[in-house]
Amino acid sequence: DRLSPVYNLCRANGAGDTDWLALDIRPGQDVLVILAPFSGGAAFSATLYGADRKPMGDWQSGDFEQGFSIRLPASTSGRYFLEIKSRPDGLFGTDAGYRVWYGPGNWIYTSIFR
């Protein structure tokens, strides 16, 4: 289980900031990755690349100050890479921060009451 430091989403003086994170995934483990804005109304997109360096999927936050999660099935293992970009691409400034958490993901079923 790892909680990242707060990453800055944009450059101070212009667009084009892309962050890359390496995720070491153990075999036989369901993995959950959560990207969450921390400050400044961050909105971002992410592309996940497998151990073979091929893209596995794209995700994006619905709006400013919204995060999202990615769940990897248990059959995955190795070093994966997460490419994170600001959304829209032209944002700049140092106020927008975000955090990334990844670790074992477990399904939880709850009851629904009406």
WOGI-V255947 format. One record per pair of residues at least 24 apart in sequence whose ideal C-beta (glycine too) atoms are under 8 Angstrom apart, sorted by the first residue. I is the first residue (numbers start at 1). J is the second residue. D is the distance in whole Angstrom. If there is no record, write none. Layout:
I|J|D ; I|J|D
//
This chain:
1|101|7 ; 1|102|8 ; 1|103|4 ; 1|104|7 ; 2|101|7 ; 2|102|6 ; 2|103|6 ; 3|99|6 ; 3|100|8 ; 3|101|5 ; 4|99|5 ; 4|100|4 ; 4|101|7 ; 5|99|8 ; 6|38|5 ; 6|39|7 ; 6|97|4 ; 6|98|7 ; 6|99|6 ; 7|84|8 ; 7|97|6 ; 7|98|6 ; 7|99|7 ; 7|100|7 ; 8|94|6 ; 8|96|7 ; 8|97|6 ; 9|40|8 ; 9|42|5 ; 9|44|6 ; 9|84|8 ; 9|86|5 ; 9|91|7 ; 9|96|4 ; 9|97|6 ; 9|98|6 ; 10|86|5 ; 10|91|5 ; 10|92|5 ; 10|93|5 ; 10|94|7 ; 10|96|6 ; 11|92|6 ; 12|92|7 ; 12|93|7 ; 12|94|5 ; 13|92|7 ; 14|92|5 ; 15|86|7 ; 15|89|6 ; 15|90|5 ; 15|91|6 ; 15|92|5 ; 16|89|8 ; 17|85|8 ; 17|86|7 ; 17|92|8 ; 18|83|6 ; 18|84|7 ; 18|85|5 ; 19|83|8 ; 19|84|4 ; 19|85|8 ; 20|81|6 ; 20|82|7 ; 20|83|6 ; 20|84|8 ; 21|81|7 ; 21|82|5 ; 21|84|7 ; 21|100|6 ; 22|79|6 ; 22|80|7 ; 22|81|6 ; 23|79|7 ; 23|80|5 ; 23|81|7 ; 23|82|6 ; 23|102|5 ; 24|78|8 ; 24|79|6 ; 24|80|8 ; 25|72|7 ; 25|76|5 ; 25|77|5 ; 25|78|6 ; 25|79|8 ; 25|80|6 ; 26|77|6 ; 27|77|4 ; 28|74|6 ; 28|77|7 ; 29|74|6 ; 29|77|8 ; 29|104|6 ; 30|71|7 ; 30|72|7 ; 30|73|7 ; 30|74|5 ; 30|104|7 ; 30|105|5 ; 30|106|7 ; 31|71|7 ; 31|72|4 ; 31|76|7 ; 31|102|6 ; 31|103|7 ; 31|104|7 ; 31|105|6 ; 32|69|6 ; 32|70|7 ; 32|71|5 ; 32|72|8 ; 32|101|8 ; 32|102|7 ; 32|103|7 ; 32|104|7 ; 32|105|3 ; 33|69|7 ; 33|70|4 ; 33|71|8 ; 33|72|7 ; 33|82|7 ; 33|100|7 ; 33|101|7 ; 33|102|4 ; 34|67|6 ; 34|68|8 ; 34|69|5 ; 34|100|7 ; 34|101|5 ; 34|102|7 ; 35|59|8 ; 35|61|8 ; 35|67|5 ; 35|68|6 ; 35|69|8 ; 35|70|8 ; 35|84|7 ; 35|98|6 ; 35|99|8 ; 35|100|5 ; 36|67|4 ; 36|98|6 ; 36|99|5 ; 36|100|8 ; 36|101|7 ; 37|61|7 ; 37|64|8 ; 37|65|5 ; 37|66|7 ; 37|67|6 ; 37|96|7 ; 37|97|7 ; 37|98|5 ; 38|97|4 ; 38|98|5 ; 38|99|5 ; 39|95|6 ; 39|96|7 ; 39|97|4 ; 40|93|7 ; 40|95|3 ; 40|96|4 ; 40|97|6 ; 41|65|5 ; 41|95|8 ; 41|96|6 ; 42|86|7 ; 42|96|4 ; 42|97|6 ; 42|98|5 ; 43|86|7 ; 43|87|5 ; 43|88|8 ; 44|84|6 ; 44|85|6 ; 44|86|6 ; 44|87|5 ; 44|98|6 ; 45|84|7 ; 45|85|5 ; 45|87|5 ; 46|70|7 ; 46|82|6 ; 46|83|7 ; 46|84|5 ; 46|85|8 ; 47|82|7 ; 47|83|5 ; 48|80|6 ; 48|81|7 ; 48|82|6 ; 48|83|8 ; 49|80|6 ; 49|81|4 ; 49|82|8 ; 49|83|7 ; 50|76|7 ; 50|78|7 ; 50|80|6 ; 51|77|8 ; 51|78|3 ; 51|79|6 ; 51|80|6 ; 53|81|7 ; 56|80|8 ; 60|87|6 ; 61|87|7 ; 67|98|8 ; 71|105|5 ; 72|105|8
//
